[in-house]
Amino acid sequence: MESTVNLRIEVPANLENLLKERAHQAGVPVESFVLQSVTERLAESEPTIVATNKEDFNLWLRKWADRFPKLEHPVDDSRESIYAGRGE
């Protein structure tokens, strides 16, 4: 399991309000929204790995997957749940 670190930052009140608003719109806790935003920003600055073989591709795929927070609960991603209520 990946270790975590608590990080305390101070932000101006207007930025805090904007973060809370955006997190609410996304339907996630503000902490998750901030973590996802920072993860995406850091990923933008990572050098791109050119996958020339299976091992390189596997390394690239693992690094890509590690950018995203791990969910602690199961997710129903079945076709039925995705298209529920759409008349199919």
Buried (B, 14 or more C-beta within 10 A) or exposed (E): EEEEEEEEEEEEEEEEEEBEEBBEEEEBEBEEBBBBBEBEEEEEEEEEEEEEEEEEEEEBEEEEEEEEEEEEEEEEEEEEEEEEEEEE
